[in-house]
């Protein structure tokens, strides 16, 4: 899916019924300002829509933002769909209101990183820049 040439391509998505997207928009802008190509899917996306977008856009990474508490279900659904579609090289990271106790479980399922409130945009940009291409090249 992702390729090593050109700018890093990131799909930023708001899965589920969560209607608060300010944080996702801030991250999308920070990634864009850092030279990445960002595709923001908007609110209320299904895991299928998110994965379809990532595949169509030849994304290197998917950033999921969830504040609704449905992170365990929705993150897992995105990871499962990527596996089904032979697209495990697309890096998945997320953020939002996610309890510390859930982070190890999400990582076991295949989420590469979780950013909780207080994470700086610079740390997220640096992490994506460092890790998105490594996943695609592995």
C-alpha positions in Angstrom: 0.0 0.0 0.0 2.3 2.8 1.2 5.3 3.6 -0.9 8.6 5.2 0.1 8.6 8.0 -2.5 6.9 11.3 -2.0 5.3 12.7 1.1 3.9 10.5 3.8 0.1 10.0 3.3 -2.1 9.9 6.4 -5.8 9.3 6.6 -7.2 11.0 9.7 -10.6 9.5 10.7 -13.4 9.8 13.3 -15.0 6.4 13.5 -18.3 5.7 15.1 -20.8 8.1 16.6 -18.4 10.5 18.2 -19.3 14.0 17.0 -16.3 15.9 18.4 -13.6 16.4 15.9 -11.6 19.4 17.0 -8.6 17.3 18.1 -8.6 15.3 14.8 -8.6 18.6 12.9 -5.7 19.9 14.9 -3.7 16.8 14.3 -4.6 16.8 10.6 -3.4 20.4 10.3 -0.2 19.7 12.2 0.6 16.7 9.9 -0.2 18.7 6.8 1.9 21.7 8.0 4.8 19.2 8.5 4.6 18.3 4.8 2.5 15.2 4.9 -0.5 14.6 2.7 -3.6 14.3 4.9 -7.0 13.0 4.0 -9.5 13.8 6.6 -12.6 11.6 6.4 -15.0 13.6 8.5 -17.3 12.5 11.3 -19.2 9.2 11.7 -17.1 6.9 9.6 -17.4 3.2 9.6 -14.3 1.0 9.8 -15.0 -0.1 6.3 -15.2 3.5 5.0 -11.9 4.3 6.7 -10.1 1.3 5.3 -11.5 1.8 1.9 -10.3 5.4 2.0 -6.8 4.4 3.1 -6.6 1.8 0.3 -7.9 4.2 -2.4 -5.5 7.0 -1.2 -2.5 4.7 -1.0 -2.1 5.8 2.7 1.0 5.1 4.7 -0.9 5.5 8.0 -4.3 5.8 9.5 -4.9 8.1 12.5 -8.0 7.4 14.5 -9.6 9.8 17.0 -12.1 8.5 19.4 -13.7 10.2 22.4 -16.8 8.1 22.7 -15.4 5.1 24.6 -15.8 2.7 21.6 -12.0 2.5 20.9 -11.6 -1.2 21.7 -14.3 -2.2 19.2 -13.6 0.4 16.4 -9.8 0.2 16.5 -9.9 -3.6 16.3 -12.4 -3.5 13.4 -10.0 -1.3 11.4 -7.0 -3.5 12.2 -9.0 -6.6 11.2 -10.2 -5.1 7.9 -6.6 -4.1 7.0 -5.5 -7.7 7.7 -8.4 -9.1 5.6 -7.4 -6.8 2.7 -3.7 -7.6 2.9 -2.9 -4.1 4.0 -1.1 -4.6 7.3 1.7 -2.3 6.1 -0.6 0.7 6.7 0.3 1.9 10.2 -2.6 2.6 12.6 -2.3 5.0 15.4 -4.9 6.7 17.5 -5.8 9.2 20.1 -8.5 10.5 22.3 -10.0 9.7 25.6 -8.5 6.2 26.1 -7.9 4.8 29.5 -4.3 3.8 30.3 -5.5 0.2 31.0 -6.8 -0.2 27.5 -3.6 0.9 25.7 -1.7 -2.4 26.1 -4.7 -4.3 24.7 -5.0 -2.0 21.7 -1.3 -2.4 21.0 -1.7 -6.2 21.2 -4.4 -6.0 18.6 -2.0 -4.1 16.3 -2.4 -0.4 17.0 1.1 1.0 16.8 0.7 4.0 19.2 -1.9 5.8 21.3 -1.7 9.5 22.1 -3.7 10.6 25.0 -4.7 14.2 26.0 -1.6 16.3 26.6 0.4 14.8 23.8 2.0 17.6 21.7 1.4 17.9 18.0 5.2 18.0 17.6 5.5 14.6 19.3 2.7 13.1 17.1 4.3 14.5 13.9 7.7 13.2 14.9 6.3 9.8 15.7 4.4 9.6 12.4 7.4 10.8 10.4 9.7 8.2 12.1 7.3 5.2 12.0 5.0 5.5 8.9 7.7 4.7 6.3 9.3 2.0 8.5 6.1 0.1 8.6 5.6 0.3 4.8 9.2 -0.8 4.2 9.1 -3.8 6.6 
